[in-house]
Amino acid sequence: MNIIRNFFIKSIQLYKICISPWIGNNCRYIPTCSDYMIFFLKKDNIFKAFFMGFKRIIQCNPWGNSGFDPPIT
């Protein structure tokens, strides 16, 4: 499981370095969805991390909130 977890963490970090700067700073929350997902990948199992990351991305819409939203376990 650690190999898969590390693969997803490295993939998200690669996204943050290579793709995110081209898209622009469009994050509504602090920490960003990428940081949020990495936090849960390091702390919990992969399924919970994907659920929490998906839930966070769904909240990021024009009618949603914004600001500081720390990961709560």
PDB file as gemmi writes it, atoms N, CA and C in Angstrom:
CRYST1    1.000    1.000    1.000  90.00  90.00  90.00 P 1                      
ATOM      1  N   MET A   1       0.818  -1.195   0.000  1.00  0.00           N  
ATOM      2  CA  MET A   1       0.000   0.000   0.000  1.00  0.00           C  
ATOM      3  C   MET A   1       0.860   1.256   0.000  1.00  0.00           C  
ATOM      4  N   ASN A   2       2.033   1.204   0.624  1.00  0.00           N  
ATOM      5  CA  ASN A   2       2.889   2.388   0.653  1.00  0.00           C  
ATOM      6  C   ASN A   2       3.356   2.788  -0.732  1.00  0.00           C  
ATOM      7  N   ILE A   3       3.558   1.813  -1.608  1.00  0.00           N  
ATOM      8  CA  ILE A   3       3.990   2.125  -2.971  1.00  0.00           C  
ATOM      9  C   ILE A   3       2.892   2.889  -3.697  1.00  0.00           C  
ATOM     10  N   ILE A   4       1.661   2.447  -3.542  1.00  0.00           N  
ATOM     11  CA  ILE A   4       0.533   3.128  -4.193  1.00  0.00           C  
ATOM     12  C   ILE A   4       0.341   4.511  -3.599  1.00  0.00           C  
ATOM     13  N   ARG A   5       0.405   4.609  -2.271  1.00  0.00           N  
ATOM     14  CA  ARG A   5       0.254   5.892  -1.592  1.00  0.00           C  
ATOM     15  C   ARG A   5       1.332   6.878  -2.055  1.00  0.00           C  
ATOM     16  N   ASN A   6       2.575   6.416  -2.104  1.00  0.00           N  
ATOM     17  CA  ASN A   6       3.668   7.286  -2.555  1.00  0.00           C  
ATOM     18  C   ASN A   6       3.500   7.690  -4.014  1.00  0.00           C  
ATOM     19  N   PHE A   7       2.985   6.788  -4.833  1.00  0.00           N  
ATOM     20  CA  PHE A   7       2.732   7.114  -6.234  1.00  0.00           C  
ATOM     21  C   PHE A   7       1.737   8.264  -6.348  1.00  0.00           C  
ATOM     22  N   PHE A   8       0.640   8.205  -5.583  1.00  0.00           N  
ATOM     23  CA  PHE A   8      -0.366   9.263  -5.636  1.00  0.00           C  
ATOM     24  C   PHE A   8       0.179  10.581  -5.080  1.00  0.00           C  
ATOM     25  N   ILE A   9       0.961  10.508  -4.011  1.00  0.00           N  
ATOM     26  CA  ILE A   9       1.553  11.732  -3.449  1.00  0.00           C  
ATOM     27  C   ILE A   9       2.490  12.371  -4.450  1.00  0.00           C  
ATOM     28  N   LYS A  10       3.350  11.587  -5.079  1.00  0.00           N  
ATOM     29  CA  LYS A  10       4.287  12.121  -6.082  1.00  0.00           C  
ATOM     30  C   LYS A  10       3.544  12.652  -7.307  1.00  0.00           C  
ATOM     31  N   SER A  11       2.447  12.000  -7.692  1.00  0.00           N  
ATOM     32  CA  SER A  11       1.648  12.480  -8.823  1.00  0.00           C  
ATOM     33  C   SER A  11       1.028  13.843  -8.517  1.00  0.00           C  
ATOM     34  N   ILE A  12       0.521  14.021  -7.320  1.00  0.00           N  
ATOM     35  CA  ILE A  12      -0.066  15.302  -6.934  1.00  0.00           C  
ATOM     36  C   ILE A  12       1.011  16.376  -6.861  1.00  0.00           C  
ATOM     37  N   GLN A  13       2.183  16.029  -6.331  1.00  0.00           N  
ATOM     38  CA  GLN A  13       3.275  16.998  -6.274  1.00  0.00           C  
ATOM     39  C   GLN A  13       3.738  17.380  -7.671  1.00  0.00           C  
ATOM     40  N   LEU A  14       3.772  16.437  -8.582  1.00  0.00           N  
ATOM     41  CA  LEU A  14       4.126  16.727  -9.972  1.00  0.00           C  
ATOM     42  C   LEU A  14       3.092  17.656 -10.599  1.00  0.00           C  
ATOM     43  N   TYR A  15       1.820  17.412 -10.322  1.00  0.00           N  
ATOM     44  CA  TYR A  15       0.752  18.293 -10.798  1.00  0.00           C  
ATOM     45  C   TYR A  15       0.959  19.718 -10.276  1.00  0.00           C  
ATOM     46  N   LYS A  16       1.291  19.833  -8.986  1.00  0.00           N  
ATOM     47  CA  LYS A  16       1.476  21.153  -8.389  1.00  0.00           C  
ATOM     48  C   LYS A  16       2.640  21.910  -9.022  1.00  0.00           C  
ATOM     49  N   ILE A  17       3.680  21.191  -9.425  1.00  0.00           N  
ATOM     50  CA  ILE A  17       4.862  21.835  -9.997  1.00  0.00           C  
ATOM     51  C   ILE A  17       4.701  22.111 -11.490  1.00  0.00           C  
ATOM     52  N   CYS A  18       4.153  21.152 -12.238  1.00  0.00           N  
ATOM     53  CA  CYS A  18       4.140  21.249 -13.705  1.00  0.00           C  
ATOM     54  C   CYS A  18       2.844  21.791 -14.302  1.00  0.00           C  
ATOM     55  N   ILE A  19       1.712  21.432 -13.772  1.00  0.00           N  
ATOM     56  CA  ILE A  19       0.436  21.786 -14.400  1.00  0.00           C  
ATOM     57  C   ILE A  19      -0.227  22.980 -13.738  1.00  0.00           C  
ATOM     58  N   SER A  20      -0.225  23.001 -12.412  1.00  0.00           N  
ATOM     59  CA  SER A  20      -0.926  24.058 -11.676  1.00  0.00           C  
ATOM     60  C   SER A  20      -0.460  25.476 -12.034  1.00  0.00           C  
ATOM     61  N   PRO A  21       0.837  25.732 -12.216  1.00  0.00           N  
ATOM     62  CA  PRO A  21       1.236  27.105 -12.585  1.00  0.00           C  
ATOM     63  C   PRO A  21       0.657  27.565 -13.926  1.00  0.00           C  
ATOM     64  N   TRP A  22       0.409  26.646 -14.841  1.00  0.00           N  
ATOM     65  CA  TRP A  22      -0.152  27.017 -16.134  1.00  0.00           C  
ATOM     66  C   TRP A  22      -1.641  27.328 -16.037  1.00  0.00           C  
ATOM     67  N   ILE A  23      -2.321  26.690 -15.095  1.00  0.00           N  
ATOM     68  CA  ILE A  23      -3.753  26.912 -14.923  1.00  0.00           C  
ATOM     69  C   ILE A  23      -4.013  28.230 -14.209  1.00  0.00           C  
ATOM     70  N   GLY A  24      -3.156  28.565 -13.260  1.00  0.00           N  
ATOM     71  CA  GLY A  24      -3.324  29.800 -12.507  1.00  0.00           C  
ATOM     72  C   GLY A  24      -3.740  29.516 -11.077  1.00  0.00           C  
ATOM     73  N   ASN A  25      -3.690  30.544 -10.260  1.00  0.00           N  
ATOM     74  CA  ASN A  25      -4.042  30.405  -8.853  1.00  0.00           C  
ATOM     75  C   ASN A  25      -5.541  30.600  -8.700  1.00  0.00           C  
ATOM     76  N   ASN A  26      -6.278  29.523  -8.795  1.00  0.00           N  
ATOM     77  CA  ASN A  26      -7.738  29.577  -8.736  1.00  0.00           C  
ATOM     78  C   ASN A  26      -8.300  28.933  -7.478  1.00  0.00           C  
ATOM     79  N   CYS A  27      -7.463  28.696  -6.508  1.00  0.00           N  
ATOM     80  CA  CYS A  27      -7.905  27.985  -5.305  1.00  0.00           C  
ATOM     81  C   CYS A  27      -8.768  28.887  -4.438  1.00  0.00           C  
ATOM     82  N   ARG A  28      -9.873  28.336  -3.985  1.00  0.00           N  
ATOM     83  CA  ARG A  28     -10.796  29.079  -3.117  1.00  0.00           C  
ATOM     84  C   ARG A  28     -10.505  28.829  -1.649  1.00  0.00           C  
ATOM     85  N   TYR A  29      -9.803  27.753  -1.357  1.00  0.00           N  
ATOM     86  CA  TYR A  29      -9.565  27.364   0.025  1.00  0.00           C  
ATOM     87  C   TYR A  29      -8.082  27.370   0.355  1.00  0.00           C  
ATOM     88  N   ILE A  30      -7.802  27.520   1.630  1.00  0.00           N  
ATOM     89  CA  ILE A  30      -6.456  27.357   2.160  1.00  0.00           C  
ATOM     90  C   ILE A  30      -6.560  26.287   3.222  1.00  0.00           C  
ATOM     91  N   PRO A  31      -5.842  25.211   3.186  1.00  0.00           N  
ATOM     92  CA  PRO A  31      -4.884  24.771   2.182  1.00  0.00           C  
ATOM     93  C   PRO A  31      -5.572  24.351   0.884  1.00  0.00           C  
ATOM     94  N   THR A  32      -4.801  24.289  -0.163  1.00  0.00           N  
ATOM     95  CA  THR A  32      -5.354  23.939  -1.469  1.00  0.00           C  
ATOM     96  C   THR A  32      -5.858  22.496  -1.469  1.00  0.00           C  
ATOM     97  N   CYS A  33      -6.627  22.165  -2.474  1.00  0.00           N  
ATOM     98  CA  CYS A  33      -7.153  20.794  -2.588  1.00  0.00           C  
ATOM     99  C   CYS A  33      -6.014  19.777  -2.697  1.00  0.00           C  
ATOM    100  N   SER A  34      -4.938  20.150  -3.367  1.00  0.00           N  
ATOM    101  CA  SER A  34      -3.785  19.253  -3.496  1.00  0.00           C  
ATOM    102  C   SER A  34      -3.155  18.983  -2.140  1.00  0.00           C  
ATOM    103  N   ASP A  35      -2.940  20.028  -1.371  1.00  0.00           N  
ATOM    104  CA  ASP A  35      -2.368  19.859  -0.034  1.00  0.00           C  
ATOM    105  C   ASP A  35      -3.299  19.064   0.872  1.00  0.00           C  
ATOM    106  N   TYR A  36      -4.576  19.297   0.728  1.00  0.00           N  
ATOM    107  CA  TYR A  36      -5.599  18.598   1.496  1.00  0.00           C  
ATOM    108  C   TYR A  36      -5.536  17.094   1.203  1.00  0.00           C  
ATOM    109  N   MET A  37      -5.438  16.758  -0.061  1.00  0.00           N  
ATOM    110  CA  MET A  37      -5.387  15.355  -0.476  1.00  0.00           C  
ATOM    111  C   MET A  37      -4.097  14.689   0.012  1.00  0.00           C  
ATOM    112  N   ILE A  38      -2.978  15.391  -0.097  1.00  0.00           N  
ATOM    113  CA  ILE A  38      -1.706  14.842   0.379  1.00  0.00           C  
ATOM    114  C   ILE A  38      -1.759  14.603   1.885  1.00  0.00           C  
ATOM    115  N   PHE A  39      -2.365  15.527   2.625  1.00  0.00           N  
ATOM    116  CA  PHE A  39      -2.509  15.358   4.068  1.00  0.00           C  
ATOM    117  C   PHE A  39      -3.232  14.057   4.393  1.00  0.00           C  
ATOM    118  N   PHE A  40      -4.358  13.819   3.730  1.00  0.00           N  
ATOM    119  CA  PHE A  40      -5.130  12.609   4.019  1.00  0.00           C  
ATOM    120  C   PHE A  40      -4.447  11.353   3.492  1.00  0.00           C  
ATOM    121  N   LEU A  41      -3.692  11.447   2.407  1.00  0.00           N  
ATOM    122  CA  LEU A  41      -2.949  10.275   1.934  1.00  0.00           C  
ATOM    123  C   LEU A  41      -1.886   9.876   2.949  1.00  0.00           C  
ATOM    124  N   LYS A  42      -1.261  10.857   3.582  1.00  0.00           N  
ATOM    125  CA  LYS A  42      -0.232  10.541   4.577  1.00  0.00           C  
ATOM    126  C   LYS A  42      -0.835  10.048   5.885  1.00  0.00           C  
ATOM    127  N   LYS A  43      -2.026  10.513   6.215  1.00  0.00           N  
ATOM    128  CA  LYS A  43      -2.612  10.213   7.517  1.00  0.00           C  
ATOM    129  C   LYS A  43      -3.533   8.995   7.511  1.00  0.00           C  
ATOM    130  N   ASP A  44      -4.379   8.874   6.507  1.00  0.00           N  
ATOM    131  CA  ASP A  44      -5.406   7.830   6.488  1.00  0.00           C  
ATOM    132  C   ASP A  44      -5.190   6.880   5.322  1.00  0.00           C  
ATOM    133  N   ASN A  45      -6.153   5.991   5.138  1.00  0.00           N  
ATOM    134  CA  ASN A  45      -6.045   5.056   4.023  1.00  0.00           C  
ATOM    135  C   ASN A  45      -6.419   5.747   2.704  1.00  0.00           C  
ATOM    136  N   ILE A  46      -6.137   5.081   1.622  1.00  0.00           N  
ATOM    137  CA  ILE A  46      -6.310   5.668   0.293  1.00  0.00           C  
ATOM    138  C   ILE A  46      -7.774   5.966  -0.003  1.00  0.00           C  
ATOM    139  N   PHE A  47      -8.671   5.103   0.419  1.00  0.00           N  
ATOM    140  CA  PHE A  47     -10.083   5.296   0.127  1.00  0.00           C  
ATOM    141  C   PHE A  47     -10.644   6.530   0.826  1.00  0.00           C  
ATOM    142  N   LYS A  48     -10.281   6.718   2.083  1.00  0.00           N  
ATOM    143  CA  LYS A  48     -10.736   7.909   2.797  1.00  0.00           C  
ATOM    144  C   LYS A  48     -10.109   9.157   2.188  1.00  0.00           C  
ATOM    145  N   ALA A  49      -8.853   9.068   1.783  1.00  0.00           N  
ATOM    146  CA  ALA A  49      -8.179  10.214   1.169  1.00  0.00           C  
ATOM    147  C   ALA A  49      -8.883  10.629  -0.120  1.00  0.00           C  
ATOM    148  N   PHE A  50      -9.243   9.655  -0.953  1.00  0.00           N  
ATOM    149  CA  PHE A  50      -9.949   9.985  -2.190  1.00  0.00           C  
ATOM    150  C   PHE A  50     -11.347  10.528  -1.913  1.00  0.00           C  
ATOM    151  N   PHE A  51     -12.021   9.979  -0.920  1.00  0.00           N  
ATOM    152  CA  PHE A  51     -13.341  10.484  -0.561  1.00  0.00           C  
ATOM    153  C   PHE A  51     -13.253  11.927  -0.083  1.00  0.00           C  
ATOM    154  N   MET A  52     -12.308  12.212   0.808  1.00  0.00           N  
ATOM    155  CA  MET A  52     -12.178  13.567   1.338  1.00  0.00           C  
ATOM    156  C   MET A  52     -11.712  14.542   0.248  1.00  0.00           C  
ATOM    157  N   GLY A  53     -10.814  14.108  -0.629  1.00  0.00           N  
ATOM    158  CA  GLY A  53     -10.375  14.959  -1.729  1.00  0.00           C  
ATOM    159  C   GLY A  53     -11.501  15.257  -2.704  1.00  0.00           C  
ATOM    160  N   PHE A  54     -12.285  14.246  -3.028  1.00  0.00           N  
ATOM    161  CA  PHE A  54     -13.422  14.429  -3.932  1.00  0.00           C  
ATOM    162  C   PHE A  54     -14.458  15.364  -3.312  1.00  0.00           C  
ATOM    163  N   LYS A  55     -14.710  15.168  -2.028  1.00  0.00           N  
ATOM    164  CA  LYS A  55     -15.660  16.020  -1.312  1.00  0.00           C  
ATOM    165  C   LYS A  55     -15.197  17.474  -1.327  1.00  0.00           C  
ATOM    166  N   ARG A  56     -13.913  17.690  -1.155  1.00  0.00           N  
ATOM    167  CA  ARG A  56     -13.353  19.050  -1.168  1.00  0.00           C  
ATOM    168  C   ARG A  56     -13.469  19.683  -2.544  1.00  0.00           C  
ATOM    169  N   ILE A  57     -13.181  18.925  -3.596  1.00  0.00           N  
ATOM    170  CA  ILE A  57     -13.271  19.455  -4.957  1.00  0.00           C  
ATOM    171  C   ILE A  57     -14.711  19.795  -5.306  1.00  0.00           C  
ATOM    172  N   ILE A  58     -15.666  18.999  -4.858  1.00  0.00           N  
ATOM    173  CA  ILE A  58     -17.078  19.282  -5.093  1.00  0.00           C  
ATOM    174  C   ILE A  58     -17.490  20.592  -4.414  1.00  0.00           C  
ATOM    175  N   GLN A  59     -16.936  20.874  -3.240  1.00  0.00           N  
ATOM    176  CA  GLN A  59     -17.258  22.116  -2.528  1.00  0.00           C  
ATOM    177  C   GLN A  59     -16.715  23.343  -3.245  1.00  0.00           C  
ATOM    178  N   CYS A  60     -15.722  23.157  -4.079  1.00  0.00           N  
ATOM    179  CA  CYS A  60     -15.080  24.274  -4.772  1.00  0.00           C  
ATOM    180  C   CYS A  60     -15.889  24.612  -6.022  1.00  0.00           C  
ATOM    181  N   ASN A  61     -16.903  25.438  -5.846  1.00  0.00           N  
ATOM    182  CA  ASN A  61     -17.739  25.866  -6.952  1.00  0.00           C  
ATOM    183  C   ASN A  61     -18.097  27.332  -6.741  1.00  0.00           C  
ATOM    184  N   PRO A  62     -18.634  27.991  -7.744  1.00  0.00           N  
ATOM    185  CA  PRO A  62     -18.922  29.428  -7.601  1.00  0.00           C  
ATOM    186  C   PRO A  62     -19.881  29.755  -6.458  1.00  0.00           C  
ATOM    187  N   TRP A  63     -20.713  28.833  -6.048  1.00  0.00           N  
ATOM    188  CA  TRP A  63     -21.677  29.092  -4.977  1.00  0.00           C  
ATOM    189  C   TRP A  63     -21.188  28.590  -3.633  1.00  0.00           C  
ATOM    190  N   GLY A  64     -20.001  27.996  -3.605  1.00  0.00           N  
ATOM    191  CA  GLY A  64     -19.461  27.443  -2.369  1.00  0.00           C  
ATOM    192  C   GLY A  64     -18.749  28.494  -1.539  1.00  0.00           C  
ATOM    193  N   ASN A  65     -18.258  28.055  -0.414  1.00  0.00           N  
ATOM    194  CA  ASN A  65     -17.508  28.936   0.484  1.00  0.00           C  
ATOM    195  C   ASN A  65     -16.093  29.082   0.006  1.00  0.00           C  
ATOM    196  N   SER A  66     -15.324  29.880   0.732  1.00  0.00           N  
ATOM    197  CA  SER A  66     -13.913  30.024   0.475  1.00  0.00           C  
ATOM    198  C   SER A  66     -13.239  30.396   1.792  1.00  0.00           C  
ATOM    199  N   GLY A  67     -11.929  30.408   1.800  1.00  0.00           N  
ATOM    200  CA  GLY A  67     -11.175  30.787   2.995  1.00  0.00           C  
ATOM    201  C   GLY A  67     -10.436  29.619   3.604  1.00  0.00           C  
ATOM    202  N   PHE A  68     -10.132  29.773   4.897  1.00  0.00           N  
ATOM    203  CA  PHE A  68      -9.369  28.764   5.611  1.00  0.00           C  
ATOM    204  C   PHE A  68     -10.270  27.591   5.961  1.00  0.00           C  
ATOM    205  N   ASP A  69      -9.878  26.391   5.523  1.00  0.00           N  
ATOM    206  CA  ASP A  69     -10.644  25.176   5.766  1.00  0.00           C  
ATOM    207  C   ASP A  69      -9.661  24.053   6.074  1.00  0.00           C  
ATOM    208  N   PRO A  70      -9.268  23.920   7.341  1.00  0.00           N  
ATOM    209  CA  PRO A  70      -8.262  22.901   7.675  1.00  0.00           C  
ATOM    210  C   PRO A  70      -8.821  21.495   7.566  1.00  0.00           C  
ATOM    211  N   PRO A  71      -7.973  20.517   7.281  1.00  0.00           N  
ATOM    212  CA  PRO A  71      -8.442  19.125   7.226  1.00  0.00           C  
ATOM    213  C   PRO A  71      -8.822  18.648   8.621  1.00  0.00           C  
ATOM    214  N   ILE A  72     -10.031  18.164   8.762  1.00  0.00           N  
ATOM    215  CA  ILE A  72     -10.525  17.657  10.034  1.00  0.00           C  
ATOM    216  C   ILE A  72     -10.771  16.166   9.871  1.00  0.00           C  
ATOM    217  N   THR A  73     -10.188  15.394  10.760  1.00  0.00           N  
ATOM    218  CA  THR A  73     -10.341  13.940  10.656  1.00  0.00           C  
ATOM    219  C   THR A  73     -11.483  13.438  11.490  1.00  0.00           C  
TER     220      THR A  73                                                      
END                                                                             
